[in-house]
Amino acid sequence: MSQVPQLRLYNTLTRQKEDFAPIDAARVRLYVCGPTVYVFAHIGNARPIIVFDVLNRLLRHLYGTTAVTYVRNITDVDDKINARAAERGISIRALTEETARIFHEDVAALGCLPPDVEPRATEHIAEMITIIEKLIAADHAYAAEGHVLFSVPSMSDYGQLSRRPLDEMIAGARVDVAAYKRDDMDFVLWKPSKDHEPGWESPWGRGRPGWHIECSAMSWKHLGETFDIHGGGIDLVFPHHENEIAQSRCAFGHDVMANVWMHNGFLQVEGEKMSKSLGNFITIRQLLATDDFGGQKWAGDVLRLAMLRTHYRQPIDWTARALDETQKTLENWADIVARHKIGSAQPVPHATIVDALLDDLNTAAAFAALAELAKAARHDYSSAQNLANTATWLGFDTSAWFTRAEEAAGDHLDPAFKAEVERLVAARLDARAQKNFAESDRLRDELAAKGVQLKDGKGANGEAVTTWEVKR
C-alpha cells in the first residue's frame, strides 16, 4: 500500500490535535450517533451528519473505499418516542418508520452518503443485555427494583472525556432521585416497562434499555470492542458519550472505547439559540420544502455548503443572508463549469482541498481553496474540470451544472439567430488568431448589440475557445 498522507484530528479526549493512525488501515472504523426518530430532524441535527459525511469521504479517499466502515445508528426506542406516538395517537412503529423515512430523504437531499451500516436500537437488545450482564459480573452495575444501574464510583477515572467537576456532572446529567440508587451519579442501563410501553424479556424482568447502553451495544456489534473514531455533536459529550465510554471500557476491560472522539460545535439561528419557544426551531424539511426561512426554499447543496464554510468545531450562526450568499457562490461555480462546456465530472478531489481537510477536517480552508480554484477556472478549462470533480467528490449535485452550458449557449433560442451568433463568434476567433484585433473588437460589439455576452478561455488542449450567452 502506498504512503497515506498524514491526517490530523482534534481529539476531545486529549484536548489536542493528533496524528491519526487507524488500528487497522485495512479496516478504518467510524461510529457516529444518529437520530432519535420521533420528530423531523432540525438543522442542528444536520450538522454532524454533513460533517462526518465529509470525514467518511476523506477516509475513503485516503485508505480506499472498501477499507472504511461507517456506522450511524438510529434510536428507535426512547421515552420521547413513546410520548410522541401517544400524543399523535399512532403506534410507535408507525411513528419511527415515518420519521426514519423522512430523515433518509432529507439527508440524501443534503448530499450525504448512506452509512455502511445503519443499526437500529430495537434490533440489538440481545447485545445490550450481554453488556449489562458483563457489567454486573464485574461489579460495575447492580440490579435494584427492576432497574439495572451503572455504578459510577466503581470506575476510578470516570469523567475523562468531559472533565467536569462532580457537581456540574450531576446537574448536566439531570440526575433522577431514586431510593434504589446507591449513588446520585449512577445511571440507568435497563428499566422496567409498563404494559403499554415497549418491552423485552430480560434477566431483570420485562423492560427496555437506557439510552446510553444502545450505542455501546451497536458499536460493539459492528465495529468491535475498540475502534478508531467516534463522532457526534458537542452536546453529546456529557452525559451520553461519557457514559458510553464507561459502559464499554468496564464491560470489555480496555483503556479506551474509541481512540479519537470528535465533536462538532453548536448551531444558533440568526444570533439566537434555536428553540421552539423562540419560534426559530427549523427542520431540514422546512428549509428544503417551504419558504419559511428567508422567504424561499433552499436546495440541499446550498444548505450543505453553508454548513461547511465554518470549521466543524466552531459555533455556526445560521442566517438567511449566509444562505443567500452561498447560493450565489454555487450559481457562480455552475456558470463557470457550464461556460467551459464540461459535460461530466468524476468524484476526484483537487490536492489543495485534500491538504486543507487533512488539517482536522478544515472545511473552511478547503472552501477558500475551492474559491481560488473557481477564480482560476474562469479562464482555464482544466481548473474548471477540477472544480467540477472536487465539488462532486465533496457531495454536491453537479449534474445540473452541465446542462447550464446548453442554456448558456442558447439552445432555447431561434435556430436562425443562434446560427448567426455562432458564425460571428467563429469569425471573431479567426480574427483573433490572425491578430486582427480591430475586426475582433468590431465583431464583439456587433454581438453585444444583439445581447450576446462573450467569455474567452482555453479548451482542454490549451486552444482558445469562446463561449456565449444571451443577456437581455
PETA-V189589 format. One record per backbone hydrogen bond with DSSP energy under -0.5 kcal/mol. CO is the residue of the C=O (numbers start at 1). NH is the residue of the N-H. E is the energy in kcal/mol with one decimal. If there is no record, write none. Layout:
# PETA-V189589
CO:NH:E, CO:NH:E
This chain:
# PETA-V189589
7:20:-3.4, 8:360:-2.4, 9:11:-0.5, 9:18:-2.5, 10:12:-0.7, 11:14:-0.7, 11:15:-2.2, 11:16:-1.0, 16:11:-2.7, 18:9:-2.4, 24:27:-2.4, 28:69:-3.1, 29:229:-2.1, 30:71:-3.1, 31:231:-2.9, 32:73:-1.1, 35:37:-0.7, 35:75:-2.7, 36:38:-2.0, 36:39:-0.7, 41:284:-2.4, 42:45:-0.6, 42:46:-1.2, 43:47:-0.8, 44:47:-0.6, 44:48:-0.6, 45:49:-1.0, 46:50:-2.5, 47:51:-2.9, 48:52:-2.5, 49:53:-0.9, 50:54:-1.8, 51:55:-1.7, 52:56:-2.2, 53:57:-2.2, 54:58:-2.5, 55:59:-2.9, 56:60:-2.0, 57:61:-2.0, 58:62:-2.3, 59:63:-3.0, 60:64:-1.7, 64:67:-1.4, 65:68:-0.8, 67:28:-3.2, 68:70:-0.6, 69:30:-2.6, 69:71:-0.6, 70:116:-1.4, 70:117:-1.8, 71:32:-2.4, 74:76:-0.8, 74:121:-1.9, 75:37:-1.7, 78:82:-2.0, 79:83:-2.4, 80:84:-2.3, 81:85:-2.6, 82:86:-2.0, 83:87:-2.2, 84:88:-2.1, 85:89:-1.1, 85:90:-2.1, 91:95:-2.1, 92:96:-2.6, 93:97:-2.5, 94:98:-2.0, 95:99:-2.5, 96:100:-2.4, 97:101:-2.1, 98:102:-2.1, 99:103:-2.2, 100:104:-2.3, 101:105:-2.0, 102:106:-2.6, 103:107:-2.6, 104:108:-1.7, 105:109:-1.8, 106:110:-1.1, 107:112:-2.1, 108:111:-1.7, 117:72:-2.0, 119:74:-2.5, 120:123:-1.5, 121:124:-2.2, 124:128:-1.8, 125:129:-2.5, 126:130:-2.1, 127:131:-2.2, 128:132:-2.4, 129:133:-2.5, 130:134:-2.0, 131:135:-2.3, 132:136:-2.4, 133:137:-2.4, 134:138:-1.5, 135:140:-3.0, 135:141:-0.9, 136:139:-1.7, 140:151:-2.9, 142:149:-2.7, 144:147:-2.0, 147:144:-2.9, 148:189:-3.3, 148:190:-1.7, 149:142:-2.0, 150:152:-1.1, 150:187:-0.8, 151:154:-1.3, 152:155:-2.0, 154:156:-0.7, 155:158:-1.5, 157:160:-1.0, 159:163:-2.4, 165:169:-2.2, 166:170:-2.4, 167:171:-1.9, 168:172:-3.1, 169:173:-2.1, 170:175:-1.4, 171:174:-1.0, 176:178:-0.6, 178:181:-1.5, 183:186:-1.4, 187:150:-3.1, 189:210:-2.0, 190:148:-2.4, 191:208:-2.5, 194:197:-1.6, 200:207:-2.4, 202:205:-1.8, 206:193:-1.5, 207:200:-3.0, 208:191:-2.5, 210:214:-0.7, 211:214:-1.0, 211:215:-0.7, 212:216:-1.3, 213:217:-2.1, 214:218:-2.4, 215:219:-2.5, 216:220:-1.7, 217:221:-2.3, 218:222:-1.8, 219:223:-2.7, 219:224:-0.9, 220:224:-1.1, 227:259:-1.9, 228:260:-2.2, 229:31:-2.4, 230:262:-2.5, 231:33:-1.6, 232:264:-1.6, 233:236:-2.0, 234:237:-1.3, 236:241:-3.2, 237:242:-1.4, 239:243:-2.6, 240:244:-2.1, 241:245:-2.3, 242:246:-1.9, 243:247:-2.4, 244:248:-2.7, 245:249:-2.7, 246:250:-2.0, 247:251:-2.0, 248:252:-2.1, 249:253:-2.1, 249:254:-0.8, 257:227:-1.6, 258:257:-0.5, 260:230:-2.5, 260:262:-0.5, 261:12:-3.1, 262:232:-1.1, 264:234:-2.2, 266:316:-1.9, 267:274:-0.6, 268:270:-0.5, 268:318:-3.7, 269:272:-1.9, 272:269:-3.0, 275:280:-1.5, 276:279:-0.9, 280:282:-0.8, 282:43:-2.6, 283:287:-1.7, 284:288:-2.0, 285:289:-2.4, 286:290:-2.3, 287:298:-2.9, 291:295:-0.6, 292:294:-0.5, 293:296:-0.7, 299:302:-0.5, 299:303:-1.7, 300:304:-2.4, 301:305:-2.6, 302:306:-2.5, 303:307:-1.7, 304:308:-1.8, 305:309:-1.1, 307:310:-0.8, 311:314:-1.9, 312:265:-2.9, 316:268:-2.7, 316:318:-0.7, 317:319:-0.8, 318:270:-2.2, 319:323:-1.7, 320:324:-2.3, 321:325:-2.3, 322:326:-2.3, 323:327:-2.5, 324:328:-1.8, 325:329:-1.9, 326:330:-2.3, 327:331:-2.2, 328:332:-2.1, 329:333:-2.3, 330:334:-2.4, 331:335:-2.1, 332:336:-2.2, 333:337:-2.2, 334:338:-2.4, 335:339:-2.5, 336:340:-1.1, 337:342:-1.7, 338:341:-1.8, 346:348:-2.6, 350:353:-0.8, 350:354:-1.8, 351:355:-2.6, 352:356:-1.6, 353:357:-2.1, 354:358:-2.0, 355:359:-0.6, 356:359:-1.0, 356:362:-1.1, 357:361:-2.1, 358:8:-2.9, 358:360:-1.4, 361:312:-0.5, 361:363:-2.0, 362:366:-2.0, 363:367:-2.5, 364:368:-1.3, 365:369:-2.2, 366:370:-1.9, 367:371:-1.8, 368:372:-1.6, 369:373:-2.0, 370:374:-2.2, 371:375:-1.9, 372:376:-2.1, 373:377:-2.0, 374:378:-0.7, 375:378:-0.8, 376:379:-1.3, 376:380:-0.5, 380:384:-1.7, 381:385:-2.4, 382:386:-2.3, 383:387:-2.3, 384:388:-2.2, 385:389:-2.7, 386:390:-2.8, 387:391:-2.3, 388:392:-2.0, 389:393:-2.3, 390:394:-2.1, 391:396:-2.4, 392:395:-1.5, 396:398:-1.6, 397:400:-0.6, 398:401:-1.1, 398:402:-0.9, 399:403:-0.7, 400:404:-0.8, 401:404:-0.6, 402:405:-0.8, 403:406:-0.5, 403:407:-1.3, 404:408:-3.2, 405:409:-2.2, 406:411:-2.2, 407:410:-1.4, 410:413:-2.1, 414:418:-2.7, 415:419:-2.5, 416:420:-2.0, 417:421:-2.3, 418:422:-2.6, 419:423:-2.0, 420:424:-2.2, 421:425:-2.8, 422:426:-2.3, 423:427:-2.2, 424:428:-2.2, 425:429:-2.3, 426:430:-2.1, 427:431:-2.2, 428:432:-2.5, 429:433:-2.1, 430:434:-1.5, 431:436:-3.1, 432:435:-1.4, 435:437:-1.4, 436:440:-2.1, 437:441:-2.5, 438:442:-2.0, 439:443:-2.4, 440:444:-2.0, 441:445:-2.4, 442:446:-2.2, 443:447:-2.3, 444:448:-2.5, 445:449:-2.1, 446:450:-0.7, 447:450:-0.7, 447:452:-2.5, 448:451:-1.8, 451:453:-0.5, 451:471:-3.8, 453:469:-1.8, 455:467:-2.6, 457:465:-2.4, 459:462:-1.8, 463:459:-3.2, 465:457:-2.7, 467:455:-2.5, 469:453:-3.3, 469:471:-0.5, 470:472:-0.6
